[in-house]
Amino acid sequence: MKIAIPLAGEKLTMHFGHCASFALIDVNPEDKSITGRNDVTPPPHEPGVLPRWLAEQGVSMIIAGGMGRRAQELFAERDIRVFVGAPSDTPEALVGQYLSGTLQSGVNACDH
């Protein structure tokens, strides 16, 4: 399983489509452990580009602070699950909380 987290610096950014990089976190779902991390720079932001690009990277889930409804639909079409409303924290902390079932969803920081 690979989880993508949009970054601003070392923490999740609230604005998914305009992040400078993504942390791609490899997870072993059987023992709920993080097995690796790779930070990558996305292609320039254009509608529909990130769903295709993240699918090509092998991503099966995204943890985001905010994401528009249309973007969520495009990810769903590629069988990529989206968790929206996550707090700004480090990728490892967010994935750890998700794996333990304690990640709290707040308000979607994106309203378009």
Secondary structure, DSSP 8 states (H G I E B T S, - for coil): -EEEEEEETTEE-S-GGG-SEEEEEEEETTTTEEEEEEEE------TTHHHHHHHHTT--EEEES---HHHHHHHHHTT-EEEES--S--HHHHHHHHHHT-------S---
